[in-house]
């Protein structure tokens, strides 16, 4: 490399590419046709160099970021030198990019003065991809039931859309207009990144830009090595169980061991269940991406992810493993096991770094879906994740009503949007009292969302972590388990956590409750004033304050210290 970039230029480039990514995301959200993207933010964008190394990322679903680079590599490998300015490629293959088929990644090369200088990418969840059920199917047992599957596919050649591919996409979804509209939003995001990066290159030139990128990557490598080297060597192991795989009743084991030796961190998933019949299998690339995300929560979390990050970490995934999905394994709910895997990783790191210990969180996306396929009423799909409680930390309480670690910026649909666009009324959205695990630092609370159906329609549910709810650390208690109650128009009730698409009559009420986070530390050491604040704010009931924390709250909403148990 002949050109060089001084520290100031390097810092300007670092912040500029992040700004580019933010602009890309804004373009995607403002242009999307589906509420799951423009309200739910089920998407992610990235700006990469010409080799596919990460440069800039934006808020969105952080789980996607670490695997988008794999998509660029697949495009480069498949098309080789046959990549031209103005091209756009899409792909969603579960075994290549790791996620379910709904997550479609669009990729476009970026050229400057005829020279390939990078790639822009935008991944977004398409509401319907032509599976056996509208939206997401809860009962798939192989990839062929889950919808249209695409390897690297060019859909725009030198700026000209390839008509037959657009026709093919329209013919393979129940929502053709929204699907093509969302694709257009992804392309707009790529073009935004291309335009913004060109502005920088016109100012500093490609040589200086590449030198700055080299510096950014080297800084990330050095910081990661130093951070891992500062941790005492050792091996830590954890395991837990998913409730089931979606089609059977047997629990699914997730196991992880973590070894730190010098500047290296090794993650080994030996002991995890092999490929399962249901749809909780996950591609290896997305598994690695999740472990990168969990790593980043503990190691240099304040620094942006770049192409130089994570080189200190290696991952061993057995060939026969649910986290190394191979054809024809079903992958629709690939992220369910990843939420548990993240908690296991963080618990191991909490032993290695007790000053940053964090109890487990509620762990899964907790998806509620409602839809209609009646052409007379109009086909529509409303699908959303549900927030829950996070684990207590070494230095503070866990957060309440926060989306799970896997999803980051993904959100539930606001009540106003839900009730305006769909015949579903959100009758309650509230904190679930007493759901956070007890501890010196309390776990965050889960939430209650209660839906009333205003028309005959279908509903599907996917809630997890009742077998292995959010566990506490250092003597802290577990968070509450998830719970769902369906009240039919005749007054009868059903309790079910996973439910494949099923028709319900007008007036049916679906009440969902997510779990809370685990507590951290001995509950008997929680100060009186904090327990009192919890009761006043609705996190903890007066009954639980006494039974769990040993703190007596009087009718005047004050602590009766004489009647309370002494603090440890």
C-alpha positions in Angstrom: 0.0 0.0 0.0 1.7 3.2 -1.2 -0.8 5.8 0.1 -1.3 6.5 3.8 -3.9 8.0 6.0 -3.2 10.0 9.1 -5.2 9.5 12.3 -7.5 12.4 11.7 -8.4 11.2 8.2 -8.9 7.6 9.5 -11.3 8.9 12.1 -13.2 11.0 9.5 -13.5 7.9 7.3 -14.6 5.8 10.2 -17.5 8.1 11.1 -18.3 8.9 7.5 -19.0 5.2 6.6 -21.2 4.8 9.7 -23.1 7.9 8.6 -23.5 6.4 5.1 -25.0 3.3 6.7 -27.4 5.4 8.7 -28.5 7.2 5.6 -29.0 3.8 3.9 -31.2 2.6 6.7 -33.3 5.7 6.7 -33.8 5.3 3.0 -34.9 1.7 3.5 -37.3 2.4 6.3 -38.9 5.4 4.5 -39.4 3.5 1.2 -40.6 0.2 2.5 -44.2 -1.0 1.9 -44.5 -3.4 4.8 -45.0 -2.4 8.5 -42.6 -5.1 9.6 -39.8 -3.0 8.0 -40.9 0.6 8.3 -42.3 0.2 11.8 -40.8 -3.0 13.1 -37.3 -2.3 11.6 -36.7 -6.0 10.8 -33.8 -5.1 8.6 -30.1 -4.2 8.5 -27.8 -2.5 6.1 -24.1 -2.6 5.6 -21.4 -0.8 3.6 -18.4 -3.0 2.8 -15.1 -2.7 1.0 -14.4 -4.4 -2.3 -13.4 -7.6 -0.5 -16.6 -7.8 1.5 -15.1 -6.6 4.8 -17.5 -4.6 7.0 -17.0 -0.8 7.1 -20.2 0.8 8.2 -23.3 -0.5 9.8 -26.5 1.0 11.1 -29.1 0.3 13.8 -31.5 -2.5 12.9 -31.3 -6.2 13.6 -27.7 -6.7 14.8 -27.9 -10.5 14.2 -27.9 -9.8 10.5 -24.7 -7.7 10.4 -22.2 -10.4 11.0 -23.6 -12.6 8.2 -24.2 -10.0 5.5 -20.5 -10.2 4.5 -21.0 -13.9 3.7 -23.6 -12.9 1.1 -21.1 -10.6 -0.6 -18.6 -13.4 -0.7 -21.1 -15.7 -2.2 -22.0 -13.2 -4.9 -18.3 -12.6 -5.7 -17.6 -16.3 -5.9 -20.6 -17.1 -8.1 -20.3 -14.2 -10.5 -16.5 -13.6 -10.5 -15.5 -10.8 -12.8 -19.1 -10.6 -14.2 -20.1 -7.9 -11.8 -20.8 -4.5 -13.3 -21.8 -1.0 -12.2 -25.5 -0.8 -11.7 -26.0 -4.5 -10.9 -28.1 -5.7 -8.0 -28.2 -9.2 -6.7 -30.5 -10.9 -4.1 -30.3 -14.1 -2.1 -32.0 -15.8 0.9 -30.7 -19.4 1.0 -30.8 -20.5 4.6 -27.6 -22.6 4.3 -25.6 -19.8 2.6 -26.6 -16.8 4.7 -27.9 -18.7 7.8 -31.3 -17.2 8.3 -34.8 -18.1 7.2 -36.0 -17.5 3.7 -38.0 -14.4 4.6 -34.7 -12.5 5.1 -33.8 -11.4 1.6 -30.4 -9.8 1.2 -29.9 -7.3 -1.7 -26.3 -6.5 -2.7 -25.0 -4.0 -5.2 -21.4 -3.2 -6.2 -20.0 0.3 -5.8 -17.7 1.7 -8.5 -15.7 4.9 -8.5 -14.1 6.0 -11.8 -14.5 2.5 -13.1 -12.8 0.9 -10.1 -14.7 -1.5 -7.8 -14.4 0.1 -4.3 -17.1 -1.7 -2.3 -20.5 -3.1 -1.9 -23.8 -1.9 -0.4 -26.1 -4.4 1.1 -29.6 -4.3 2.6 -31.3 -7.3 4.3 -35.1 -7.1 5.1 -37.8 -9.4 6.2 -40.3 -10.1 3.4 -43.7 -10.8 4.9 -44.6 -13.6 2.6 -42.2 -15.8 0.6 -44.6 -18.4 -0.6 -44.4 -20.9 2.2 -47.1 -23.5 3.1 -48.6 -20.9 5.5 -49.0 -17.1 5.0 -46.2 -15.2 6.7 -44.2 -17.6 8.9 -45.0 -21.2 9.2 -44.7 -22.8 12.6 -44.9 -26.4 11.4 -42.3 -26.8 8.7 -40.1 -29.9 8.7 -38.0 -29.2 5.6 -36.8 -26.2 3.6 -39.1 -26.9 0.7 -42.1 -26.1 2.8 -40.7 -22.7 3.8 -41.0 -20.8 0.5 -39.0 -19.5 -2.4 -35.2 -20.2 -2.0 -32.6 -18.2 -3.9 -28.9 -18.5 -4.2 -27.0 -15.4 -5.6 -29.4 -14.1 -8.2 -28.9 -11.0 -10.4 -32.1 -9.1 -10.7 -30.8 -5.8 -12.2 -28.1 -5.8 -14.8 -26.2 -2.5 -15.4 -29.1 -0.6 -14.1 -31.8 -2.4 -16.1 -34.3 -4.7 -14.1 -34.4 -8.3 -15.4 -38.1 -8.6 -16.1 -38.4 -12.4 -15.8 -37.0 -12.3 -12.3 -39.4 -9.7 -11.2 -42.2 -11.7 -12.6 -40.9 -14.8 -10.8 -40.9 -13.0 -7.5 -44.5 -11.8 -8.0 -45.7 -15.2 -8.8 -44.2 -16.7 -5.7 -45.7 -14.6 -2.9 -49.2 -13.8 -1.6 -48.3 -10.1 -1.4 -46.7 -9.3 -4.7 -47.1 -5.5 -4.6 -45.6 -5.2 -1.1 -42.9 -7.7 -1.9 -41.7 -5.7 -5.0 -42.1 -2.5 -3.0 -39.9 -3.7 -0.2 -37.3 -4.9 -2.8 -37.4 -1.4 -4.3 -36.7 0.0 -0.8 -33.6 -2.2 -0.5 -32.3 -1.1 -3.8 -32.9 2.5 -2.8 -30.8 1.9 0.3 -27.9 0.5 -1.8 -28.1 3.4 -4.2 -28.0 5.8 -1.2 -24.8 4.1 0.0 -23.3 4.3 -3.4 -24.0 8.0 -3.7 -22.8 8.9 -0.3 -19.5 6.9 -0.6 -18.8 8.5 -3.9 -18.9 11.9 -2.2 -16.1 10.9 0.1 -14.0 9.3 -2.7 -14.3 12.5 -4.7 -12.8 14.4 -1.8 -9.9 12.1 -0.6 -9.4 9.6 -3.5 -9.5 5.8 -3.4 -5.9 5.3 -2.3 -6.3 7.4 0.9 -9.7 5.8 1.5 -8.3 2.3 1.3 -5.4 3.3 3.6 -7.9 4.6 6.1 -9.9 1.4 5.9 -6.7 -0.6 6.5 -6.0 1.5 9.6 -9.6 0.9 10.9 -9.3 -2.8 10.5 -5.9 -2.9 12.2 -7.1 -0.9 15.2 -10.0 -3.3 15.7 -7.7 -6.3 15.6 -5.3 -4.8 18.1 -8.1 -3.7 20.5 -9.7 -7.2 20.5 -6.3 -8.9 21.1 -5.6 -6.6 24.0 -9.1 -7.1 25.5 -8.9 -11.0 25.4 -5.3 -11.0 26.6 -6.4 -9.1 29.7 -8.8 -11.9 30.8 -7.4 -14.8 32.8 -7.1 -18.0 30.9 -9.7 -20.7 31.5 -12.5 -22.8 30.2 -16.2 -22.3 31.1 -19.2 -24.4 30.1 -23.0 -24.0 30.1 -26.1 -25.7 28.7 -29.8 -25.2 28.5 -32.9 -26.5 26.7 -35.4 -25.1 24.2 -39.0 -26.2 24.9 -39.2 -28.2 21.7 -38.5 -28.0 17.9 -41.9 -26.8 16.9 -43.3 -30.2 15.8 -42.4 -32.5 18.6 -42.5 -32.3 22.4 -38.9 -33.3 23.2 -36.6 -30.6 24.6 -33.7 -29.5 22.4 -30.3 -29.2 24.1 -28.0 -26.3 23.5 -24.5 -26.6 24.9 -21.5 -24.3 24.8 -18.0 -24.2 26.2 -15.7 -21.2 26.0 -11.9 -21.3 26.3 -9.6 -18.3 26.7 -5.9 -18.8 26.1 -3.7 -15.8 25.6 -5.1 -13.6 22.9 -7.5 -16.3 21.6 -11.1 -17.2 22.4 -12.5 -20.6 21.3 -16.2 -21.4 21.3 -17.2 -25.1 21.0 -20.8 -26.2 20.5 -20.1 -29.9 21.0 -22.9 -31.4 22.9 -25.7 -29.4 21.2 -28.5 -31.4 19.7 -28.1 -32.6 16.2 -30.3 -31.4 13.3 -33.9 -31.6 14.5 -37.2 -32.4 12.7 -38.7 -29.0 13.3 -37.6 -25.5 12.2 -35.1 -24.4 14.9 -32.1 -25.4 12.8 -29.7 -22.6 11.9 -27.1 -22.1 9.2 -23.5 -22.0 10.4 -22.9 -18.4 9.1 -25.7 -17.1 11.2 -24.5 -19.1 14.2 -21.1 -17.5 13.9 -22.8 -14.1 13.5 -24.7 -14.6 16.8 -21.6 -15.5 18.6 -19.9 -12.4 17.3 -22.9 -10.3 18.6 -22.6 -12.0 22.0 -18.9 -11.4 22.0 -19.4 -7.8 21.2 -21.7 -7.3 24.2 -18.8 -8.2 26.5 -15.6 -7.2 24.5 -15.2 -3.5 23.4 -18.9 -2.9 23.1 -18.4 0.8 22.5 -16.5 0.3 19.3 -18.2 -0.3 15.9 -17.9 -3.7 14.2 -15.5 -3.7 11.3 -13.8 -6.1 9.0 -11.0 -6.3 11.6 -13.2 -7.4 14.5 -13.5 -11.0 15.9 -10.3 -12.3 14.5 -9.4 -13.4 18.1 -12.4 -15.7 18.2 -12.8 -19.1 16.5 -15.9 -21.2 16.5 -16.2 -25.0 16.4 -19.6 -26.3 15.2 -20.0 -30.1 14.9 -21.1 -31.4 11.5 -24.2 -33.0 13.0 -25.6 -30.0 14.9 -28.7 -27.9 14.8 -26.5 -24.8 14.4 -24.9 -26.2 11.3 -28.0 -26.7 9.1 -27.7 -28.6 5.9 -30.2 -29.3 3.2 -33.1 -30.2 3.7 -33.3 -29.1 7.3 -36.1 -26.6 8.2 -34.8 -23.2 9.4 -37.9 -21.0 9.7 -37.3 -20.3 13.5 -33.5 -20.4 13.3 -33.1 -17.6 15.8 -34.9 -19.4 18.7 -31.8 -21.4 19.6 -29.6 -18.4 19.1 -31.2 -16.4 21.9 -30.4 -19.2 24.3 -26.9 -19.6 22.9 -26.3 -15.9 23.4 -27.2 -16.2 27.1 -25.0 -19.2 27.6 -22.1 -17.4 26.0 -22.6 -14.3 28.2 -22.9 -16.4 31.3 -19.6 -18.1 30.5 -18.0 -14.7 29.9 -19.6 -13.4 33.2 -17.5 -16.0 35.0 -14.4 -14.9 33.2 -15.3 -11.2 33.7 -17.2 -11.0 37.0 -17.1 -7.2 37.0 -19.4 -7.3 33.9 -21.5 -10.3 34.8 -25.0 -10.3 33.3 -27.9 -12.7 34.1 -29.9 -14.3 31.3 -32.6 -12.4 29.5 -36.1 -13.6 28.3 -34.4 -14.8 25.2 -36.6 -15.2 22.2 -38.5 -13.1 19.7 -41.9 -14.2 21.1 -43.8 -13.8 17.9 -47.5 -13.1 17.5 -48.9 -13.2 14.0 -52.4 -12.4 12.6 -53.4 -12.6 9.0 -56.2 -13.1 6.4 -56.1 -14.9 3.1 -59.7 -14.0 2.2 -59.5 -12.2 -1.2 -62.8 -10.5 -0.5 -61.6 -8.9 2.7 -58.1 -8.3 1.3 -55.0 -10.3 2.2 -53.0 -8.9 5.0 -50.3 -10.0 7.5 -49.5 -8.5 10.8 -46.5 -10.1 12.5 -44.4 -8.7 15.4 -41.9 -9.7 18.1 -42.6 -9.0 21.7 -40.3 -7.3 24.3 -39.4 -8.8 27.6 -37.0 -8.6 30.6 -33.2 -8.5 30.5 -30.9 -9.9 33.2 -29.6 -8.0 36.2 -26.0 -6.7 35.7 -23.1 -6.6 38.1 -23.7 -2.9 38.5 -27.4 -2.4 38.0 -30.9 -3.8 37.3 -31.9 -5.4 34.1 -34.0 -3.5 31.5 -37.7 -4.0 31.3 -39.8 -4.2 28.1 -36.7 -4.4 25.8 -36.5 -6.5 22.6 -34.2 -9.5 22.9 -30.5 -9.4 22.2 -30.8 -11.1 18.8 -33.1 -8.5 17.4 -31.6 -5.2 18.6 -33.6 -2.4 16.8 -36.5 -4.7 15.8 -39.7 -3.5 17.4 -43.3 -4.5 18.0 -45.9 -2.7 15.8 -47.2 0.4 17.6 -50.9 0.1 18.7 -51.9 3.0 16.4 -50.4 1.4 13.3 -51.8 -2.1 14.3 -55.3 -0.8 14.7 -55.2 1.5 11.7 -53.9 -1.1 9.2 -55.3 -4.3 10.5 -58.6 -5.5 12.2 -56.9 -6.2 15.5 -57.3 -4.0 18.6 -54.5 -3.9 21.1 -56.4 -3.8 24.4 -53.5 -3.8 26.8 -49.7 -3.2 26.6 -48.2 -3.2 30.1 -45.4 -4.4 32.3 -45.9 -7.9 33.8 -45.5 -7.4 37.5 -43.2 -9.8 39.4 -41.8 -11.3 36.3 -38.2 -10.1 36.8 -35.9 -12.4 38.7 -35.2 -11.3 42.3 -31.7 -10.2 43.2 -29.5 -7.5 44.6 -29.8 -6.2 41.0 -33.3 -7.2 39.9 -34.1 -8.7 36.5 -36.2 -6.6 34.1 -39.9 -7.2 33.7 -41.6 -8.9 30.8 -44.7 -7.4 29.1 -48.4 -8.2 28.6 -49.9 -7.6 25.1 -53.6 -8.4 24.7 -55.1 -8.5 21.2 -58.8 -8.6 20.3 -59.7 -9.8 16.8 -62.3 -7.6 15.1 -62.8 -9.9 12.1 -62.5 -13.6 11.5 -58.9 -14.3 10.7 -56.0 -16.5 11.4 -53.4 -16.4 14.2 -50.1 -18.1 14.8 -47.8 -18.0 17.8 -44.2 -18.8 18.7 -43.2 -18.3 22.3 -40.2 -20.0 23.9 -38.0 -20.5 27.0 -40.4 -22.1 29.4 -38.1 -25.0 30.1 -35.0 -22.8 30.5 -36.3 -19.4 31.6 -33.9 -16.5 32.2 -31.6 -17.7 34.9 -30.1 -15.7 37.7 -26.4 -15.3 38.6 -24.5 -15.0 41.9 -27.5 -16.2 43.9 -30.1 -14.2 41.8 -33.5 -15.7 41.0 -34.9 -16.8 37.7 -37.2 -14.7 35.6 -40.8 -15.7 35.0 -41.7 -18.1 32.2 -43.7 -16.9 29.2 -47.5 -17.5 29.2 -50.3 -17.2 26.7 -54.1 -17.4 27.1 -56.6 -17.4 24.3 -60.2 -16.6 25.2 -62.7 -17.7 22.6 -66.0 -15.9 22.0 -67.9 -18.5 24.0 -65.7 -17.8 27.1 -63.6 -20.9 27.0 -59.8 -20.6 27.3 -56.7 -22.3 25.9 -53.1 -22.0 27.0 -50.5 -22.6 24.3 -47.0 -21.2 23.5 -46.5 -22.5 19.9 -49.4 -22.6 17.5 -49.4 -23.1 13.7 -51.8 -20.9 11.7 -55.3 -21.4 12.9 -58.6 -19.7 12.2 -60.4 -17.7 14.9 -63.8 -16.0 15.1 -64.4 -12.3 15.6 -64.1 -11.4 19.3 -61.3 -13.9 20.2 -58.8 -12.4 22.6 -55.1 -13.5 22.6 -53.2 -12.4 25.7 -49.4 -12.9 25.6 -47.0 -12.6 28.5 -43.2 -12.6 28.0 -40.7 -13.7 30.6 -38.5 -11.5 32.8 -34.8 -11.4 33.1 -32.8 -13.2 35.8 -31.6 -11.5 38.9 -28.0 -10.9 39.9 -26.9 -11.3 43.5 -28.7 -12.1 46.7 -32.2 -10.7 46.9 -31.8 -10.2 50.6 -29.1 -7.7 49.9 -31.3 -5.4 47.8 -31.6 -2.0 49.6 -34.9 -1.1 51.2 -35.3 2.0 49.1 -34.9 0.1 45.8 -37.5 -2.5 46.8 -39.9 0.3 47.7 -39.3 2.0 44.4 -40.0 -1.3 42.6 -43.3 -1.6 44.4 -44.3 2.0 43.7 -43.4 1.8 40.0 -45.2 -1.5 39.4 -42.2 -3.8 38.9 -42.8 -5.8 42.1 -45.9 -6.4 44.1 -46.0 -5.7 47.9 -46.6 -9.4 48.4 -43.4 -10.3 46.4 -41.5 -7.6 48.2 -42.1 -9.5 51.5 -41.9 -13.1 50.2 -38.9 -12.6 48.0 -37.0 -9.7 49.3 -38.0 -9.8 53.0 -39.2 -6.1 52.8 -42.4 -5.2 54.5 -44.3 -2.5 52.6 -47.1 -0.9 54.6 -50.5 0.4 53.4 -48.9 3.9 53.4 -46.5 2.7 50.8 -43.5 3.0 53.1 -41.0 0.4 54.3 -41.6 -1.0 57.8 -37.9 -1.5 58.6 -38.6 -3.0 62.0 -40.7 -5.8 60.4 -38.4 -6.3 57.5 -35.5 -8.7 57.3 -32.1 -7.1 57.8 -30.0 -6.5 54.7 -27.1 -8.8 54.0 
